[in-house]
């Protein structure tokens, strides 16, 4: 009885093939991408080129002088029309032709003056400069290895990514790092950072009071440049970045307005990370500095 139940045939209805197989029997189930086909590559939308902007940039002098040519041709056309039409050369306020000629002459003269202004005013090209000074690499000898590595990582990050060429870090009233190009003293040595004098200056006090980054895009225009004598004399831009409420990072660049918005945000993040590291050893640093004094 049990054997009969086990040997009973099982009914099975095969599943019909999918409709895709019936309609397209030779359609492959998978497609393998290959670069062996001729012309393979990116075939998506390509960025459009602004031909007008390119032509203007290549022919800057012609475009700037174009209003002069237009104004000159307009003046010649008005005078020629005046002479060819047989109208008296003296302007008559009652004549519509005279009023139209006067208006045209005013517009032509305006074009000529605009062209002269365009030729006289040109954007000043901003380029990098070589800092005038000596190479410097001064690190406080009382710092632990972890802080030294953190300071060097900060310098490498800024010097590689941004236009930073000088870096000074003052924390807890002492200069922890002076690296990059520094000003040269009378004896040909590196001009050291006078941390107490720097802390008493207006630049340091202003940054500490605001607690925000201060960007001097063109250092030569700021009278506070005299408070940073340890930087090269031709430093173009400076960022004063507070390190919490205990220190400051002074970053000197070789290009006017060389630090972009992304660079400023990146420097702020690095300063927060550096402040976190230094604050862990703030007590040890203070004791070490007092012992040194």
C-alpha positions in Angstrom: 0.0 0.0 0.0 2.7 2.5 0.9 4.8 1.3 -2.0 1.9 2.1 -4.4 1.6 5.6 -2.9 5.3 6.2 -3.4 5.3 5.0 -7.0 2.2 6.9 -8.1 3.0 9.1 -11.1 3.3 12.8 -10.4 1.5 15.1 -12.8 3.7 18.0 -14.1 2.8 20.7 -16.5 5.8 22.4 -18.1 5.9 26.2 -17.8 5.4 27.9 -21.1 8.4 29.8 -22.3 8.2 33.6 -22.0 6.7 35.6 -24.7 10.1 37.2 -25.5 11.6 33.8 -26.4 8.7 33.0 -28.7 8.8 36.3 -30.5 12.7 36.6 -30.6 14.2 33.2 -30.3 17.7 34.4 -31.2 17.7 37.4 -28.8 20.6 37.0 -26.4 19.9 37.1 -22.7 22.9 39.3 -21.8 24.9 41.8 -23.7 28.7 42.0 -23.1 30.2 45.4 -23.5 33.4 45.5 -25.5 35.7 48.2 -26.7 36.8 46.2 -29.8 34.1 47.9 -32.0 35.4 50.7 -34.1 34.7 54.1 -32.8 33.9 52.9 -29.3 34.0 55.5 -26.6 32.0 58.2 -25.0 29.0 59.1 -27.2 27.0 61.2 -24.7 26.4 64.9 -24.9 29.5 67.0 -25.3 29.9 70.4 -23.8 29.1 73.2 -26.2 31.8 75.7 -27.1 31.1 79.3 -26.9 32.6 80.5 -30.2 31.8 84.2 -29.5 33.6 84.2 -26.2 36.6 82.4 -27.7 36.8 84.9 -30.5 36.5 87.9 -28.2 39.3 86.6 -25.9 41.6 86.0 -28.9 40.9 89.5 -30.4 40.7 91.6 -27.3 42.4 94.7 -28.9 40.0 94.6 -31.9 36.9 94.3 -29.7 38.1 97.2 -27.5 38.7 99.5 -30.4 35.5 98.5 -32.2 33.4 101.4 -30.8 35.9 103.9 -32.1 35.5 102.5 -35.7 31.8 102.5 -35.4 31.7 106.0 -34.1 34.1 107.2 -36.7 32.1 105.6 -39.5 28.9 107.1 -38.1 30.4 110.6 -38.1 31.6 110.2 -41.6 28.2 109.0 -42.7 26.4 111.9 -41.1 28.7 114.5 -42.7 28.5 112.8 -46.1 24.7 112.6 -45.9 24.7 116.3 -44.9 26.8 117.3 -47.8 25.2 115.0 -50.4 21.6 116.0 -49.5 22.3 119.7 -50.2 21.2 120.8 -46.7 22.9 123.9 -45.4 25.8 123.1 -43.1 24.4 125.3 -40.4 22.1 123.4 -38.0 18.6 124.6 -38.0 16.4 123.8 -35.0 13.3 123.9 -37.1 14.6 121.2 -39.5 13.9 117.6 -38.6 16.9 116.5 -40.6 19.2 118.8 -38.4 17.7 117.4 -35.2 18.3 113.8 -36.4 21.9 114.7 -37.4 22.6 116.2 -34.1 21.3 113.1 -32.3 23.4 110.8 -34.6 26.5 112.9 -33.9 26.0 112.6 -30.2 25.7 108.8 -30.4 28.8 108.6 -32.6 30.8 110.7 -30.2 29.6 108.5 -27.3 30.9 105.4 -29.2 34.3 107.0 -29.8 34.6 107.9 -26.1 33.5 104.5 -25.0 36.2 102.9 -27.2 38.9 105.2 -25.8 37.8 104.2 -22.3 37.9 100.5 -23.2 41.4 100.9 -24.5 42.7 102.8 -21.5 41.2 100.5 -18.8 42.5 96.9 -18.9 42.3 94.2 -16.3 45.5 93.8 -14.4 47.0 90.4 -14.9 47.6 88.5 -11.6 50.6 86.2 -11.6 52.6 84.3 -9.0 55.7 85.8 -7.5 58.7 84.2 -5.9 58.8 85.1 -2.2 61.9 87.1 -1.3 63.4 85.5 1.8 65.0 82.4 3.1 63.8 78.9 3.5 62.8 78.2 7.1 61.8 75.1 9.1 61.6 75.9 12.8 59.6 73.6 15.1 59.4 73.9 18.8 61.7 71.3 20.3 59.4 70.6 23.3 56.5 69.2 21.2 55.5 65.6 21.2 56.0 63.6 18.0 52.3 63.4 17.4 52.0 67.2 17.4 55.0 67.6 15.2 53.6 65.2 12.6 50.3 67.0 12.8 52.0 70.4 12.1 54.0 69.0 9.2 50.9 67.4 7.7 49.2 70.8 8.0 52.0 72.4 6.1 52.1 69.8 3.4 48.4 70.0 2.9 48.3 73.7 2.5 51.5 74.1 0.4 50.4 71.4 -2.1 46.7 72.3 -2.5 46.8 76.1 -2.1 49.1 79.0 -2.9 50.5 78.9 0.6 54.3 79.6 0.8 54.7 80.6 4.4 53.1 79.2 7.6 53.3 80.4 11.2 51.4 78.8 14.0 51.3 80.6 17.4 49.5 78.8 20.3 49.4 79.5 24.0 51.6 82.6 23.5 54.4 80.7 21.8 55.5 80.1 18.2 55.2 76.4 17.6 55.9 76.4 13.9 57.6 78.7 11.3 58.0 77.0 8.0 58.3 77.9 4.3 59.8 81.1 3.1 60.5 83.7 5.9 61.8 87.2 5.9 65.6 87.6 6.0 67.2 89.5 8.8 70.2 91.8 8.5 72.6 89.0 9.2 71.1 86.8 6.5 69.3 84.6 9.0 65.6 83.9 9.4 63.6 86.6 11.1 62.0 84.9 14.1 58.4 85.4 15.2 58.0 87.7 18.2 54.9 86.0 19.6 54.3 88.4 22.5 54.5 91.4 20.2 52.2 89.7 17.6 49.6 88.9 20.3 49.5 92.6 21.3 48.9 93.7 17.7 45.6 94.8 16.2 45.5 91.9 13.7 45.7 89.2 16.3 43.3 91.0 18.7 40.8 91.5 15.9 40.9 87.9 14.8 40.6 86.6 18.3 37.7 88.9 19.1 35.7 87.9 16.0 36.6 84.2 16.2 36.4 84.0 12.4 38.9 83.8 9.6 40.3 87.0 8.2 41.4 87.1 4.6 43.8 89.9 3.4 43.4 89.3 -0.3 46.0 92.0 -1.2 48.4 92.5 1.7 50.0 95.6 0.2 46.8 97.5 0.7 46.5 96.9 4.4 48.5 99.0 7.0 48.5 96.0 9.3 51.2 94.5 7.1 53.8 96.0 9.5 52.7 93.6 12.2 53.9 90.6 10.1 57.6 91.4 9.6 58.5 87.7 9.6 56.7 87.1 6.3 58.5 87.8 3.0 58.4 91.4 2.0 56.5 90.6 -1.3 53.9 88.3 0.3 50.8 88.8 -1.8 47.9 87.5 0.3 47.5 86.4 4.0 44.9 84.4 5.8 44.7 84.8 9.6 43.0 81.7 10.9 42.1 81.4 14.6 42.9 78.1 16.4 40.1 78.1 18.9 40.7 80.9 21.4 44.3 80.1 22.2 46.2 80.5 19.0 46.4 81.6 15.4 47.7 80.3 12.1 49.2 82.8 9.7 49.2 81.7 6.1 51.1 83.7 3.4 50.4 83.2 -0.3 52.3 84.1 -3.5 49.3 85.3 -5.5 46.9 88.2 -5.0 43.5 86.8 -4.3 45.1 83.4 -4.7 43.1 81.7 -2.0 39.7 80.6 -3.4 36.5 80.1 -1.4 37.2 76.3 -1.4 40.7 77.0 0.0 39.3 79.1 2.8 36.9 76.4 3.8 39.6 73.8 3.6 41.9 75.9 5.9 39.0 76.3 8.4 38.6 72.6 8.6 42.3 72.0 9.0 42.4 74.6 11.8 39.6 72.9 13.7 41.5 69.6 13.4 44.7 71.2 14.5 43.1 73.0 17.4 41.6 69.7 18.6 45.0 68.1 18.6 46.8 70.9 20.3 44.1 71.3 23.0 44.8 67.8 24.2 48.3 68.7 25.1 47.7 72.3 26.1 48.6 71.7 29.7 51.8 69.9 28.8 52.8 72.6 26.3 52.3 75.4 28.9 54.4 73.6 31.5 57.1 72.9 28.9 57.2 76.5 27.8 57.4 77.7 31.4 60.3 75.3 32.2 62.0 76.6 29.1 61.7 80.2 30.2 
